[in-house]
Amino acid sequence: MERWLGIDFSGNYLKWRPLCTTSNVWIAEMEEAAGGWYKLTNLRQVQQLPGGESPFDRLCTALAEGRFRAAGIDAPFSVPLDYLPIGGHTALLDAVSSLREPSRPFPKARAFVTQIVNTSRPLISPKPYRICEQYWANQGINVRSTLWSGPRSGAPMTAACLTLLYQAARPIWPWCTPDASGFLVEAFPAAQLKRWTLPYQQYDGAKGIKNRLTILEGLERKLEVGAHRASLMASADAIDSVLCAFAAVAASEGALAVQAWESSDEGWIAVHH
Protein backbone atom coordinates (compact mmCIF):
# COMPACT_ATOMS: atom_id res chain seq x y z
CA MET A 1 0.00 0.00 0.00
CA GLU A 2 1.39 3.38 -1.04
CA ARG A 3 1.57 5.95 1.77
CA TRP A 4 2.26 9.66 1.53
CA LEU A 5 2.75 12.33 4.18
CA GLY A 6 1.88 16.01 4.09
CA ILE A 7 3.32 18.47 6.59
CA ASP A 8 2.10 22.01 7.13
CA PHE A 9 5.19 23.67 8.55
CA SER A 10 6.09 26.66 10.74
CA GLY A 11 9.09 28.93 11.21
CA ASN A 12 7.76 30.08 14.60
CA TYR A 13 9.65 28.09 17.23
CA LEU A 14 6.84 28.68 19.76
CA LYS A 15 4.53 26.50 17.65
CA TRP A 16 6.91 23.57 18.21
CA ARG A 17 6.77 23.67 22.01
CA PRO A 18 5.67 20.35 23.56
CA LEU A 19 2.65 21.85 25.33
CA CYS A 20 1.51 24.16 22.52
CA THR A 21 -2.19 23.52 21.87
CA THR A 22 -2.45 26.04 19.01
CA SER A 23 0.32 24.61 16.86
CA ASN A 24 0.00 25.24 13.14
CA VAL A 25 2.22 22.24 12.33
CA TRP A 26 -0.10 19.49 11.08
CA ILE A 27 0.77 16.09 9.62
CA ALA A 28 -1.53 14.26 7.21
CA GLU A 29 -1.12 10.60 6.22
CA MET A 30 -2.72 9.46 2.98
CA GLU A 31 -3.00 6.13 1.19
CA GLU A 32 -4.29 4.87 -2.14
CA ALA A 33 -7.92 3.79 -2.28
CA ALA A 34 -9.94 1.99 -4.93
CA GLY A 35 -10.83 3.63 -8.23
CA GLY A 36 -8.01 6.17 -8.30
CA TRP A 37 -9.12 7.73 -5.02
CA TYR A 38 -7.04 8.46 -1.92
CA LYS A 39 -7.86 7.97 1.75
CA LEU A 40 -6.87 10.21 4.64
CA THR A 41 -5.74 7.73 7.30
CA ASN A 42 -4.35 10.07 9.95
CA LEU A 43 -4.34 13.79 10.74
CA ARG A 44 -2.68 15.30 13.80
CA GLN A 45 -0.58 18.14 15.16
CA VAL A 46 3.15 17.57 15.54
CA GLN A 47 2.83 17.42 19.34
CA GLN A 48 0.83 14.21 18.94
CA LEU A 49 3.70 12.32 17.34
CA PRO A 50 5.01 9.55 19.61
CA GLY A 51 8.38 9.85 21.34
CA GLY A 52 10.11 11.59 24.20
CA GLU A 53 12.05 14.11 22.10
CA SER A 54 10.98 17.65 21.31
CA PRO A 55 8.20 17.81 18.68
CA PHE A 56 10.65 19.10 16.07
CA ASP A 57 13.06 16.23 16.73
CA ARG A 58 10.17 13.75 16.77
CA LEU A 59 9.23 14.85 13.27
CA CYS A 60 12.86 14.59 12.13
CA THR A 61 13.01 11.05 13.54
CA ALA A 62 9.74 10.04 11.85
CA LEU A 63 10.98 11.32 8.51
CA ALA A 64 14.41 9.74 8.94
CA GLU A 65 12.74 6.32 9.23
CA GLY A 66 11.44 6.76 5.66
CA ARG A 67 8.30 4.66 6.07
CA PHE A 68 6.46 6.43 3.27
CA ARG A 69 6.69 6.83 -0.48
CA ALA A 70 7.18 10.60 -0.27
CA ALA A 71 6.47 13.45 2.15
CA GLY A 72 5.45 16.94 1.07
CA ILE A 73 6.48 19.89 3.27
CA ASP A 74 5.10 23.42 3.04
CA ALA A 75 8.41 25.25 3.34
CA PRO A 76 11.30 26.31 1.08
CA PHE A 77 13.99 23.69 0.43
CA SER A 78 16.66 26.09 -0.84
CA VAL A 79 17.57 29.72 -1.54
CA PRO A 80 18.09 31.67 -4.80
CA LEU A 81 21.01 30.39 -6.85
CA ASP A 82 23.01 33.61 -6.41
CA TYR A 83 23.18 33.01 -2.64
CA LEU A 84 24.03 29.34 -2.45
CA PRO A 85 27.40 28.69 -0.81
CA ILE A 86 30.22 27.00 -2.70
CA GLY A 87 29.29 23.34 -2.68
CA GLY A 88 25.64 23.97 -3.54
CA HIS A 89 22.65 22.62 -1.65
CA THR A 90 24.64 20.16 0.46
CA ALA A 91 26.88 22.97 1.69
CA LEU A 92 23.77 25.06 2.43
CA LEU A 93 22.38 22.35 4.71
CA ASP A 94 25.73 22.00 6.47
CA ALA A 95 25.97 25.76 7.02
CA VAL A 96 22.49 26.03 8.51
CA SER A 97 23.00 23.00 10.78
CA SER A 98 25.98 24.73 12.39
CA LEU A 99 23.78 27.66 13.49
CA ARG A 100 21.39 25.71 15.70
CA GLU A 101 21.19 26.92 19.31
CA PRO A 102 20.56 24.64 22.33
CA SER A 103 17.42 26.56 23.32
CA ARG A 104 15.79 26.47 19.86
CA PRO A 105 15.01 23.69 17.37
CA PHE A 106 16.38 25.75 14.46
CA PRO A 107 18.39 28.96 13.88
CA LYS A 108 17.01 32.47 14.21
CA ALA A 109 16.09 34.06 10.91
CA ARG A 110 18.57 36.91 11.29
CA ALA A 111 21.46 34.53 11.95
CA PHE A 112 20.44 32.44 8.95
CA VAL A 113 20.26 35.42 6.58
CA THR A 114 23.58 36.79 7.86
CA GLN A 115 25.17 33.39 7.21
CA ILE A 116 23.88 33.30 3.63
CA VAL A 117 24.05 36.99 2.68
CA ASN A 118 27.37 38.64 3.45
CA THR A 119 29.38 41.65 2.27
CA SER A 120 30.79 39.73 -0.69
CA ARG A 121 27.27 38.85 -1.92
CA PRO A 122 24.83 41.63 -0.95
CA LEU A 123 21.17 41.21 -1.78
CA ILE A 124 20.32 42.10 -5.37
CA SER A 125 16.82 43.00 -4.16
CA PRO A 126 15.32 43.06 -0.64
CA LYS A 127 13.20 39.98 -1.41
CA PRO A 128 14.91 37.76 -4.00
CA TYR A 129 12.93 34.81 -5.38
CA ARG A 130 13.92 31.43 -6.73
CA ILE A 131 12.69 30.56 -10.22
CA CYS A 132 9.95 28.32 -8.84
CA GLU A 133 8.75 31.07 -6.50
CA GLN A 134 8.75 33.70 -9.24
CA TYR A 135 6.62 31.38 -11.38
CA TRP A 136 3.83 31.29 -8.79
CA ALA A 137 4.22 34.97 -7.94
CA ASN A 138 3.50 35.64 -11.62
CA GLN A 139 0.24 33.68 -11.17
CA GLY A 140 -0.89 36.22 -8.59
CA ILE A 141 0.00 34.23 -5.46
CA ASN A 142 1.63 35.89 -2.47
CA VAL A 143 5.10 34.36 -2.16
CA ARG A 144 7.51 34.99 0.70
CA SER A 145 11.20 35.42 -0.04
CA THR A 146 13.48 32.86 1.59
CA LEU A 147 15.98 35.61 2.50
CA TRP A 148 13.59 38.25 3.84
CA SER A 149 13.53 38.53 7.64
CA GLY A 150 11.31 41.62 7.94
CA PRO A 151 7.49 41.68 8.22
CA ARG A 152 5.81 38.62 6.69
CA SER A 153 9.22 37.06 6.33
CA GLY A 154 10.11 33.78 4.68
CA ALA A 155 13.53 33.40 6.29
CA PRO A 156 12.30 31.78 9.57
CA MET A 157 10.49 29.05 7.62
CA THR A 158 13.51 28.48 5.40
CA ALA A 159 15.92 28.18 8.34
CA ALA A 160 13.58 25.73 10.06
CA CYS A 161 13.04 23.58 6.98
CA LEU A 162 16.72 23.40 6.04
CA THR A 163 17.45 22.24 9.58
CA LEU A 164 14.79 19.55 9.21
CA LEU A 165 16.20 18.41 5.86
CA TYR A 166 19.66 18.11 7.39
CA GLN A 167 18.50 16.12 10.41
CA ALA A 168 16.13 13.83 8.52
CA ALA A 169 18.86 13.01 5.96
CA ARG A 170 16.36 11.63 3.43
CA PRO A 171 16.59 11.85 -0.38
CA ILE A 172 15.26 15.19 -1.57
CA TRP A 173 13.27 15.80 -4.77
CA PRO A 174 14.01 16.93 -7.48
CA TRP A 175 17.62 15.87 -6.89
CA CYS A 176 16.54 12.27 -6.32
CA THR A 177 14.61 10.12 -8.80
CA PRO A 178 10.85 9.56 -8.31
CA ASP A 179 11.44 5.86 -7.65
CA ALA A 180 13.46 6.63 -4.51
CA SER A 181 11.98 5.49 -1.22
CA GLY A 182 10.96 7.90 1.51
CA PHE A 183 11.95 11.14 -0.21
CA LEU A 184 11.01 14.71 0.70
CA VAL A 185 9.17 17.16 -1.55
CA GLU A 186 8.66 20.92 -1.39
CA ALA A 187 4.95 21.81 -1.40
CA PHE A 188 3.02 25.09 -1.67
CA PRO A 189 -0.68 24.78 -0.69
CA ALA A 190 -1.73 28.12 -2.19
CA ALA A 191 -0.29 27.07 -5.56
CA GLN A 192 -2.12 23.74 -5.34
CA LEU A 193 -5.42 25.45 -4.63
CA LYS A 194 -4.85 27.91 -7.47
CA ARG A 195 -4.17 24.99 -9.82
CA TRP A 196 -7.41 23.28 -8.78
CA THR A 197 -9.37 26.57 -9.07
CA LEU A 198 -10.26 26.48 -5.38
CA PRO A 199 -10.04 29.45 -2.97
CA TYR A 200 -6.35 30.03 -2.26
CA GLN A 201 -6.72 33.07 -0.03
CA GLN A 202 -8.74 33.93 3.09
CA TYR A 203 -9.58 30.41 4.23
CA ASP A 204 -8.19 30.72 7.75
CA GLY A 205 -10.06 31.55 10.94
CA ALA A 206 -13.73 32.34 11.46
CA LYS A 207 -13.95 34.48 8.31
CA GLY A 208 -12.60 31.63 6.20
CA ILE A 209 -15.28 29.02 7.01
CA LYS A 210 -17.07 29.38 3.68
CA ASN A 211 -13.83 29.06 1.71
CA ARG A 212 -12.72 26.08 3.81
CA LEU A 213 -15.98 24.36 3.00
CA THR A 214 -15.46 24.97 -0.72
CA ILE A 215 -11.91 23.61 -0.49
CA LEU A 216 -13.05 20.57 1.46
CA GLU A 217 -15.79 19.82 -1.04
CA GLY A 218 -13.15 20.00 -3.77
CA LEU A 219 -10.88 17.59 -1.90
CA GLU A 220 -13.76 15.19 -1.34
CA ARG A 221 -14.00 14.66 -5.10
CA LYS A 222 -10.74 12.70 -4.88
CA LEU A 223 -10.15 11.99 -1.18
CA GLU A 224 -11.99 10.00 1.49
CA VAL A 225 -11.60 12.18 4.58
CA GLY A 226 -13.59 9.95 6.95
CA ALA A 227 -13.53 10.94 10.59
CA HIS A 228 -11.16 13.84 9.90
CA ARG A 229 -13.72 16.09 8.24
CA ALA A 230 -14.36 18.15 11.39
CA SER A 231 -10.65 18.81 11.89
CA LEU A 232 -10.31 19.96 8.29
CA MET A 233 -13.29 22.28 8.61
CA ALA A 234 -11.84 23.74 11.79
CA SER A 235 -8.29 24.37 10.61
CA ALA A 236 -6.75 25.82 7.45
CA ASP A 237 -3.43 24.36 8.60
CA ALA A 238 -4.93 20.87 8.65
CA ILE A 239 -6.19 21.42 5.10
CA ASP A 240 -2.73 22.60 4.05
CA SER A 241 -1.16 19.39 5.35
CA VAL A 242 -3.47 17.37 3.08
CA LEU A 243 -2.55 19.56 0.11
CA CYS A 244 1.11 18.87 0.90
CA ALA A 245 0.41 15.14 0.70
CA PHE A 246 -0.88 15.66 -2.84
CA ALA A 247 2.41 17.40 -3.69
CA ALA A 248 4.16 14.22 -2.54
CA VAL A 249 1.89 12.18 -4.83
CA ALA A 250 2.64 14.53 -7.73
CA ALA A 251 6.40 14.11 -7.41
CA SER A 252 6.32 10.35 -6.88
CA GLU A 253 3.68 9.52 -9.50
CA GLY A 254 4.77 11.88 -12.26
CA ALA A 255 1.58 13.92 -11.88
CA LEU A 256 3.15 17.38 -11.87
CA ALA A 257 1.22 20.41 -13.07
CA VAL A 258 4.50 22.21 -13.83
CA GLN A 259 7.58 20.18 -14.69
CA ALA A 260 10.76 20.89 -12.79
CA TRP A 261 13.50 22.76 -14.58
CA GLU A 262 16.70 20.92 -15.33
CA SER A 263 18.68 20.12 -12.20
CA SER A 264 19.25 23.22 -10.10
CA ASP A 265 20.29 23.65 -6.50
CA GLU A 266 17.36 26.07 -6.14
CA GLY A 267 14.98 23.10 -5.98
CA TRP A 268 11.39 23.05 -7.24
CA ILE A 269 7.82 23.25 -5.90
CA ALA A 270 5.68 20.19 -6.64
CA VAL A 271 2.05 20.86 -7.56
CA HIS A 272 -0.39 18.10 -8.56
CA HIS A 273 -2.00 18.48 -11.99
C-alpha positions as CSV (number, residue, x, y, z in Angstrom):
1,M,0.0,0.0,0.0
2,E,1.4,3.4,-1.0
3,R,1.6,5.9,1.8
4,W,2.3,9.7,1.5
5,L,2.7,12.3,4.2
6,G,1.9,16.0,4.1
7,I,3.3,18.5,6.6
8,D,2.1,22.0,7.1
9,F,5.2,23.7,8.5
10,S,6.1,26.7,10.7
11,G,9.1,28.9,11.2
12,N,7.8,30.1,14.6
13,Y,9.7,28.1,17.2
14,L,6.8,28.7,19.8
15,K,4.5,26.5,17.6
16,W,6.9,23.6,18.2
17,R,6.8,23.7,22.0
18,P,5.7,20.4,23.6
19,L,2.6,21.8,25.3
20,C,1.5,24.2,22.5
21,T,-2.2,23.5,21.9
22,T,-2.5,26.0,19.0
23,S,0.3,24.6,16.9
24,N,0.0,25.2,13.1
25,V,2.2,22.2,12.3
26,W,-0.1,19.5,11.1
27,I,0.8,16.1,9.6
28,A,-1.5,14.3,7.2
29,E,-1.1,10.6,6.2
30,M,-2.7,9.5,3.0
31,E,-3.0,6.1,1.2
32,E,-4.3,4.9,-2.1
33,A,-7.9,3.8,-2.3
34,A,-9.9,2.0,-4.9
35,G,-10.8,3.6,-8.2
36,G,-8.0,6.2,-8.3
37,W,-9.1,7.7,-5.0
38,Y,-7.0,8.5,-1.9
39,K,-7.9,8.0,1.7
40,L,-6.9,10.2,4.6
41,T,-5.7,7.7,7.3
42,N,-4.3,10.1,10.0
43,L,-4.3,13.8,10.7
44,R,-2.7,15.3,13.8
45,Q,-0.6,18.1,15.2
46,V,3.1,17.6,15.5
47,Q,2.8,17.4,19.3
48,Q,0.8,14.2,18.9
49,L,3.7,12.3,17.3
50,P,5.0,9.6,19.6
51,G,8.4,9.9,21.3
52,G,10.1,11.6,24.2
53,E,12.0,14.1,22.1
54,S,11.0,17.7,21.3
55,P,8.2,17.8,18.7
56,F,10.7,19.1,16.1
57,D,13.1,16.2,16.7
58,R,10.2,13.8,16.8
59,L,9.2,14.9,13.3
60,C,12.9,14.6,12.1
61,T,13.0,11.1,13.5
62,A,9.7,10.0,11.9
63,L,11.0,11.3,8.5
64,A,14.4,9.7,8.9
65,E,12.7,6.3,9.2
66,G,11.4,6.8,5.7
67,R,8.3,4.7,6.1
68,F,6.5,6.4,3.3
69,R,6.7,6.8,-0.5
70,A,7.2,10.6,-0.3
71,A,6.5,13.5,2.2
72,G,5.4,16.9,1.1
73,I,6.5,19.9,3.3
74,D,5.1,23.4,3.0
75,A,8.4,25.3,3.3
76,P,11.3,26.3,1.1
77,F,14.0,23.7,0.4
78,S,16.7,26.1,-0.8
79,V,17.6,29.7,-1.5
80,P,18.1,31.7,-4.8
81,L,21.0,30.4,-6.8
82,D,23.0,33.6,-6.4
83,Y,23.2,33.0,-2.6
84,L,24.0,29.3,-2.4
85,P,27.4,28.7,-0.8
86,I,30.2,27.0,-2.7
87,G,29.3,23.3,-2.7
88,G,25.6,24.0,-3.5
89,H,22.7,22.6,-1.6
90,T,24.6,20.2,0.5
91,A,26.9,23.0,1.7
92,L,23.8,25.1,2.4
93,L,22.4,22.4,4.7
94,D,25.7,22.0,6.5
95,A,26.0,25.8,7.0
96,V,22.5,26.0,8.5
97,S,23.0,23.0,10.8
98,S,26.0,24.7,12.4
99,L,23.8,27.7,13.5
100,R,21.4,25.7,15.7
101,E,21.2,26.9,19.3
102,P,20.6,24.6,22.3
103,S,17.4,26.6,23.3
104,R,15.8,26.5,19.9
105,P,15.0,23.7,17.4
106,F,16.4,25.7,14.5
107,P,18.4,29.0,13.9
108,K,17.0,32.5,14.2
109,A,16.1,34.1,10.9
110,R,18.6,36.9,11.3
111,A,21.5,34.5,11.9
112,F,20.4,32.4,9.0
113,V,20.3,35.4,6.6
114,T,23.6,36.8,7.9
115,Q,25.2,33.4,7.2
116,I,23.9,33.3,3.6
117,V,24.0,37.0,2.7
118,N,27.4,38.6,3.4
119,T,29.4,41.6,2.3
120,S,30.8,39.7,-0.7
121,R,27.3,38.9,-1.9
122,P,24.8,41.6,-0.9
123,L,21.2,41.2,-1.8
124,I,20.3,42.1,-5.4
125,S,16.8,43.0,-4.2
126,P,15.3,43.1,-0.6
127,K,13.2,40.0,-1.4
128,P,14.9,37.8,-4.0
129,Y,12.9,34.8,-5.4
130,R,13.9,31.4,-6.7
131,I,12.7,30.6,-10.2
132,C,9.9,28.3,-8.8
133,E,8.8,31.1,-6.5
134,Q,8.7,33.7,-9.2
135,Y,6.6,31.4,-11.4
136,W,3.8,31.3,-8.8
137,A,4.2,35.0,-7.9
138,N,3.5,35.6,-11.6
139,Q,0.2,33.7,-11.2
140,G,-0.9,36.2,-8.6
141,I,0.0,34.2,-5.5
142,N,1.6,35.9,-2.5
143,V,5.1,34.4,-2.2
144,R,7.5,35.0,0.7
145,S,11.2,35.4,0.0
146,T,13.5,32.9,1.6
147,L,16.0,35.6,2.5
148,W,13.6,38.2,3.8
149,S,13.5,38.5,7.6
150,G,11.3,41.6,7.9
151,P,7.5,41.7,8.2
152,R,5.8,38.6,6.7
153,S,9.2,37.1,6.3
154,G,10.1,33.8,4.7
155,A,13.5,33.4,6.3
156,P,12.3,31.8,9.6
157,M,10.5,29.1,7.6
158,T,13.5,28.5,5.4
159,A,15.9,28.2,8.3
160,A,13.6,25.7,10.1
161,C,13.0,23.6,7.0
162,L,16.7,23.4,6.0
163,T,17.4,22.2,9.6
164,L,14.8,19.5,9.2
165,L,16.2,18.4,5.9
166,Y,19.7,18.1,7.4
167,Q,18.5,16.1,10.4
168,A,16.1,13.8,8.5
169,A,18.9,13.0,6.0
170,R,16.4,11.6,3.4
171,P,16.6,11.8,-0.4
172,I,15.3,15.2,-1.6
173,W,13.3,15.8,-4.8
174,P,14.0,16.9,-7.5
175,W,17.6,15.9,-6.9
176,C,16.5,12.3,-6.3
177,T,14.6,10.1,-8.8
178,P,10.9,9.6,-8.3
179,D,11.4,5.9,-7.6
180,A,13.5,6.6,-4.5
181,S,12.0,5.5,-1.2
182,G,11.0,7.9,1.5
183,F,12.0,11.1,-0.2
184,L,11.0,14.7,0.7
185,V,9.2,17.2,-1.6
186,E,8.7,20.9,-1.4
187,A,5.0,21.8,-1.4
188,F,3.0,25.1,-1.7
189,P,-0.7,24.8,-0.7
190,A,-1.7,28.1,-2.2
191,A,-0.3,27.1,-5.6
192,Q,-2.1,23.7,-5.3
193,L,-5.4,25.4,-4.6
194,K,-4.9,27.9,-7.5
195,R,-4.2,25.0,-9.8
196,W,-7.4,23.3,-8.8
197,T,-9.4,26.6,-9.1
198,L,-10.3,26.5,-5.4
199,P,-10.0,29.4,-3.0
200,Y,-6.4,30.0,-2.3
201,Q,-6.7,33.1,0.0
202,Q,-8.7,33.9,3.1
203,Y,-9.6,30.4,4.2
204,D,-8.2,30.7,7.7
205,G,-10.1,31.6,10.9
206,A,-13.7,32.3,11.5
207,K,-14.0,34.5,8.3
208,G,-12.6,31.6,6.2
209,I,-15.3,29.0,7.0
210,K,-17.1,29.4,3.7
211,N,-13.8,29.1,1.7
212,R,-12.7,26.1,3.8
213,L,-16.0,24.4,3.0
214,T,-15.5,25.0,-0.7
215,I,-11.9,23.6,-0.5
216,L,-13.0,20.6,1.5
217,E,-15.8,19.8,-1.0
218,G,-13.2,20.0,-3.8
219,L,-10.9,17.6,-1.9
220,E,-13.8,15.2,-1.3
221,R,-14.0,14.7,-5.1
222,K,-10.7,12.7,-4.9
223,L,-10.2,12.0,-1.2
224,E,-12.0,10.0,1.5
225,V,-11.6,12.2,4.6
226,G,-13.6,9.9,6.9
227,A,-13.5,10.9,10.6
228,H,-11.2,13.8,9.9
229,R,-13.7,16.1,8.2
230,A,-14.4,18.1,11.4
231,S,-10.6,18.8,11.9
232,L,-10.3,20.0,8.3
233,M,-13.3,22.3,8.6
234,A,-11.8,23.7,11.8
235,S,-8.3,24.4,10.6
236,A,-6.7,25.8,7.5
237,D,-3.4,24.4,8.6
238,A,-4.9,20.9,8.7
239,I,-6.2,21.4,5.1
240,D,-2.7,22.6,4.0
241,S,-1.2,19.4,5.3
242,V,-3.5,17.4,3.1
243,L,-2.6,19.6,0.1
244,C,1.1,18.9,0.9
245,A,0.4,15.1,0.7
246,F,-0.9,15.7,-2.8
247,A,2.4,17.4,-3.7
248,A,4.2,14.2,-2.5
249,V,1.9,12.2,-4.8
250,A,2.6,14.5,-7.7
251,A,6.4,14.1,-7.4
252,S,6.3,10.3,-6.9
253,E,3.7,9.5,-9.5
254,G,4.8,11.9,-12.3
255,A,1.6,13.9,-11.9
256,L,3.1,17.4,-11.9
257,A,1.2,20.4,-13.1
258,V,4.5,22.2,-13.8
259,Q,7.6,20.2,-14.7
260,A,10.8,20.9,-12.8
261,W,13.5,22.8,-14.6
262,E,16.7,20.9,-15.3
263,S,18.7,20.1,-12.2
264,S,19.2,23.2,-10.1
265,D,20.3,23.6,-6.5
266,E,17.4,26.1,-6.1
267,G,15.0,23.1,-6.0
268,W,11.4,23.1,-7.2
269,I,7.8,23.3,-5.9
270,A,5.7,20.2,-6.6
271,V,2.0,20.9,-7.6
272,H,-0.4,18.1,-8.6
273,H,-2.0,18.5,-12.0
